[in-house]
Amino acid sequence: MNKYMDRRQFLKGTATAAAVAAGGLQSGSVGAAVLEAPDVDQLSIRVLVDSSYDLFFRPNKVNGVAIQPPPRAADFRRSLHNEWGLSLWLESQRAAEQRTIMLDYGYSQNVLFNNMELLGVDPRKLDALVVSHGHYDHFGGLLGFLDKYRAMLQPGIKLYAGGEDNFCHRLNGAPGQFSDFGTLDRRELAARNISAVLADKPTVLVNHAFTTGQIKRRSMERVLPNTHVEFGMKNGVGCDVGQYLSADMAGKTVPDEHLHEHATCFNIKGKGLVVISSCGHVGIVNSVRQAQEVSGVEKVHAIVGGFHLGPAPKDYLVDVVAEIKKLKPDVLIPMHCSGLNFIQEARNQMPDNVLVTTTGSRITFGA
């Protein structure tokens, strides 16, 4: 345990150094906003890819948030596909103005293509692309998506990534038993005429949404075991350590602290924040508090997405859910890596706030 904590404290220090190098984030209580968070009248989230599909899923409504099952396929021989990964289609509206954002791209292009077609989403409507963090189950379908749909997308459309180490090489397993877990290659993005924007500071997206920027570690949460990250460049692929870490970190492989991970957020008029955390490795409570701080909006309407609590030990899980409860969200919507154990504990502590989803479902916030 002491060894783990020593490593964690060291990497927390690198995260602080990264924030300083990037200009930092304003600190202080809710109200000292870093950006002017736009508000929207309505938001809908279509779950393009998640790990399960429930044929018998029924409409539901919890505290003003409605969910609808996916449409049945016209061709009985086709069905929505599922895999370990996440992709969300975000449509917002303010008066007559509409915006569409795609957040993450699942593990594989074939599952993504199948579900996009069956759900009838139109890539021509996209105004922005977002990748939440550098795990393959969130960017695996991206290059295939661009190969198929780039000509339909807006010429100047951008991909917003949370920070430089989004592009580091990642590995699964323990030292001595590593297996490759891929690298998001900026050269491949450039070859498809896509500019990557490093949103390590809070960033407004297409005047309807915002990202949190680098998330401060301020709660009792810790990064649960997942990947290792290799800092540096090899043959033009990887991350530029000099942008956010000390030079002696180049070439080192360490447990991943996800310095770059960010959340995508909307401010629903009259209701509050919808915070979408695709995996929440840095802590879902930390993510929500970051959204509150940078926007100056205290009210949390919904916490959505992957919370990476599937591997959490029971006592830790109980404590995290108790901290989530203190945030007083109207609705809690777990997906992807949140875990059945999390859903059970959330229902135990917050029985009137949990809304479950299925691949293909559509969640609506606002009028």
C-alpha positions, 0 to 999 in steps of 0.5 A: 500500500505504501508503495502504491501511495508513493507512486500515486503522490508522485504522479499527482505531482506530475498532474499539478506540474501539467496544470501549471504548464498549461496555465492552470485552472482557477481555483475557489468555490463554485461561482468563480467560473473559468468560462461562461457556460452556455445553456441549452433548452434541451439535450438528447443522448443517443447511446450508439455503443455500450456493452448490453442491449435489452430487447424488452427495454421499456420507456421510463422517466425519473425526475423529469429525465425521460428514456426511450428504447431504441427503434426495432430494426425494419429487417428482422435479420439485423440487430444492434451490436454490443461490445466493451466500449462507449459511443454517444450521440449528443443533440442539443437545442436552444430556441431554433438553434441545434448542435450535434456532438459525437463523444467517443467511438466504441471499440470497433468500427463495424459495431459503430457502423451497424448501430449508426445505420440502425439508429438513423443518425446523420453524420452530416449534422455533426458540429464537433467530435470529442474523445474523452481519453486515450483508451482504445475502447473509446477511440477504436472506431474513430479512424474507421468512422473518419474513413467512411464519413469524412467527406460528409462531415463539415470541412473544418470539424475538429476533434477535442481531446483532453490533453497531450497524454491522450496520444501516449501509447498504452499497455494492458497487464502487469510489468513483464506481461504487457500487451499492446492497447494501442495509440491514437496517432495524430498523423492518421488524424491529419491524413484525414484532415482532422485537427486535434484540439488539446482541451486541457483547459475548460473549453466551450464546444460549438456554443452549446456545451463545455469540457471540464479541462484537466480534472483536479484530484480533490475527493477521496477517490483514487484511480483504480488499476487499469492500463499503463502509459508509456511517455514519449514518442517513437517513430513519430507516434506518441506524446510530447512529454515536454509539454506537461512533464519533466524531461526525465519522464520520457521513455518511462512506463508507469501506471496510468493516472489519466492526466488528460481525461476530461468530461463533456457537460451541458447546462440545461436551462432551469435544471442544471448541469449534465456531466458526461464522464465516459470512464471517470478514471480520475473519479466521478465526484472529482469530475462533477466538482470540476464541472461545477467549478469551471462553470460556476453552476452548482446545481447538478441535474444528471451524472451520466456515463462510465464511472469505472467502479466495476472493479471497486472494492465494496467499502470504497464503492459505498463511500463513493456513492455516498459522496455522489449522493452529497452532490444531489443529482436529480438523476444518475445514469450509469453506463459502460464500466460503471459496473452492476455492483455500482448500480446495486449500491446506487439503488441502495443509497439513491433509490429514486435517482437511478436510471439505467440504459441500453444500447440504442436508447435515447435519453432526453433532458429539458422541455 
